[in-house]
Amino acid sequence: MSKAGALDLASGLGGKIDKSDVLSAVDKYEKYHVCYGGEEEERKSNYTDMVNKYYDLVTSFYEYGWGESFHFAPRWKGESLKESIKRHEHFLALQLGLKPGQKVLDVGCGIGGPLREIARFSSTSVTGLNNNEYQITRGKALNRVAGVDKTCGFVKADFMKMPFPDNSFDAIYAIEATCHAPDAVGCYKEIYRVLKPGQCFAAYEWCMTDVFDPNNQEHKKIKAEIELGNGLPDIRLTHQCLEAVKKAGFEVVWEKDLAVDSPLPWYLPLDKSHFSLSSFRLTAIGRFITKNMVLGLEKVGLAPQGSQRVQAFLEKAAEGLVAGGQ
């Protein structure tokens, strides 16, 4: 997991946003969401601003609490969170049939945790596409530490308008990233365009299951909390994602809800009734300590004003994810 400490968390809070502007950015971000009177169409039309503000505000929290790979994973009994995340990334590489020397694209790569793991596992050259400058800066530094900076890199761009020629990549993947797209078909079409003919795209996608009832107030509340705490314009149903992939030109050769057969629930690290020394910062006690640490850092001026509110909406997201998963 990430070795980021309290001072790393404090120095990274706000990302590329000027520290004096963090509180204002939190205000603007929150107002995009249902919990604060925001509308879905406004989130979709301003997705670039919304998602950039989100990742500037939360990336240091993610790295501090979760590690370098910002995603969930199905998990075996006796397996740590870190081990499950690595296995999840290796499984994706195997599904793609990656071969040494291939040119691969990671769409919405975060700070590059999966990129580095998959590049080392498969001996491929992976390019990370990301529209957030702060995350790219962190990713480049971590690539140098991992020794993959000569074969792997980052491109700052919007995945709805990729700056690559047609047929550029041997394989493409996205891990819990294209859920930020305002238009799934448009996003998948861009991926289809830059992928070489006959090659594969693999994605781990956030979806609402058919259990979701749009007329159920509790379900709507959970969905809104997840959108707020995860920078999402909307959360699509599974069949909507599959339809969008097909409309973009792809043939779906395999799809599965990986949560169904997971021996341990994917949301377990966020469940306050669960305790783990290896993921201590994610436990109820660990989160209580982080909350008070951020409060103290903000009071003495080491963390910018608004940091507590970021921690609060991430906590709300964790509650929504556990409730939604359950």
C-alpha positions, 0 to 999 in steps of 0.5 A: 500500500502507499507509504504516504504519511500525514505530512504527505496527505497535508501537502497534497490536499487540493492538488493543483488548486491554490491552497487559498482556493480549496474551500471555494473549490469544495463549495463549487464541487458540492453544488454539482450534486443532488445532495446540494441541489445539483442536477445530472445534466449540469454534471454532464455538461461540466464533467471536465470541471467537476471531475478535475476538482474532484481529483484535485481535492481527493487524490492525496486522501486516496493515496493515504488511505487506499494506495496507488491503485484507486479501485475495488476488487473481488477478494478471497478469504485470507487475501489482503486488500493489496493482494486482491488489487494486484490479482484483479489487475493481473486478471485483466492483463490475462483477459487481454492476452497482453504480450511483451512489447505491446503498446497499451493504453490505460484510459483514466489512469489515476496516479498509475498504480494499475499501469505500473503493475500491468506493465511489469506483469506483462512486459508491455509499454503502457500509456496512461491517459488522464485529464488531471495535472496533479495526478499526472505529476504524482504518476510520473514521480511514482513511475521513476521510483518504480523504474518504469519511466522509460517504457511507460508515460502519461498523456494529459487529455480528455478521454472523450477527445483523445489526441491519438491517431486511429489504430494506435494501440495493441490493447486498451483497458479502463479500470473504474474510470469511464464511469466519469464519462458524460456519454458512455457511447461517445467515450467507448467510440473514442476507445474503439477508434484508437484501438487497432482492428481486431484487438481487445478493450477490457473494462472494470465498470461501475454499474447499478444492478437491476435491483436499483429502483429509481422510485425508492427514496433510499436507493436514490439517496445511496446513489446520490451519496456515491455520485457526490463522493466519487465525482460521478455525473451519473451511475449507469445500469449494467445493461446500459453499459453493455448496450453502449459498448455495442453501439460504439462498435465492439463485440462483447465476448465476455462480461460478468458481475464480479461482485456476485461470486466474490468470497468476500464483498468488494465493499468490505474495506469500507465496512465499519464493522470490519477490522484489519491491521493491514488496511487499518487506515480504512477501518472505523478507528483509522478513519476516526484518527484521519478525521481528527488529524485533518481537523488538527492539520487544518487548524494549524494551517498545514492543510488548507481550509476545506480539507475537513469537508473533503474528508466528510464527503468521502466518508459519505461516499464510503457509507453509500458504497457499503449500503449500496453493496449490501 
